[in-house]
Amino acid sequence: MNTLQAIAFALALGLSVDEIALAEPVTYTLYAVTDGKIGSQAFSQAKIEIDFKSDTRDVVIDTEAGAIVYRNYRGEATVTLFHDAKKLVAHILPGQIYVRYDTTNGVVGFGSFAVGPTYPISLACNVGVYNLANCLTNNGYGHADQIVAALADTQQQNLYSFTSTLSANLTDPTLLTGYVSACAVAYPANATVCPSPASKAIRTDMGDFYLQDQGYVDKGIFTVRTKINHEEENDDD
């Protein structure tokens, strides 16, 4: 099928030419060091990586209590655990988690249908013990400049510079950092202890997956990489 045929086919399905042009594979990844359990494997202060592969056409935008929120519900997700010099990869079962980016309150990560919008894990900036202004300067998002410098694609520095406006959606390449939270409910004002653990586990092919909230002590990294972004990285190799 050539390009014109593809466009004609998509138009027949009710898609616009703009939607065709913008649709491309996308991978959302969150890196953190935290505590938890996968199946029978408990871990403490171990590196985890959650990947969610999808397509930009599946991103939706909505408002929650006045906040602008982007979500992507459709994709294949895995969680990778690096612990005791070993690597464990578990496939998260379909319909367990989704990607969520609350651009108004500075919260990005993965929510779950069974537990809530900020669990199993999210990176937060505007929380009880840190206000949004501080997060955007010397703490929170801005505090990870040194980490970002080591990870950033030098050919695309505008995507990673904290002195510029980062893409505030789930369709364009970007890199964000924040304080790690695995709390299933909202924190009380000025609190640093999660008031309630998750009532249900995230199901994987390696068993139930839990994360233990650390009280916004550690920081994590969230990236959005599109097909074009991946191709540019491969060209640099």
Sequence and secondary structure as in RCSB ss.txt:
>XXXX:A:sequence
MNTLQAIAFALALGLSVDEIALAEPVTYTLYAVTDGKIGSQAFSQAKIEIDFKSDTRDVVIDTEAGAIVYRNYRG
EATVTLFHDAKKLVAHILPGQIYVRYDTTNGVVGFGSFAVGPTYPISLACNVGVYNLANCLTNNGYGHADQIVAA
LADTQQQNLYSFTSTLSANLTDPTLLTGYVSACAVAYPANATVCPSPASKAIRTDMGDFYLQDQGYVDKGIFTVR
TKINHEEENDDD
>XXXX:A:secstr
  HHHHHHHHHHTT  HHHHHH  EEEEEEEEEEEEEETTEEEEEEEEEEEEEEEGGGEEEEEETTEEEEEE  S
EEEEEEEETTEEEEEEE TTSEEEEEETTTTEEEEEETTTEEEEEEEEESSBTTB HHHHTTTSHHHHTHHHHHH
HS GGGGGGT TTS    SSSS EEEEEEEE  SS   TT  S SS  SS EEETTEEEEEE   S SEEEEEEE
EHHHHHHHHHH 
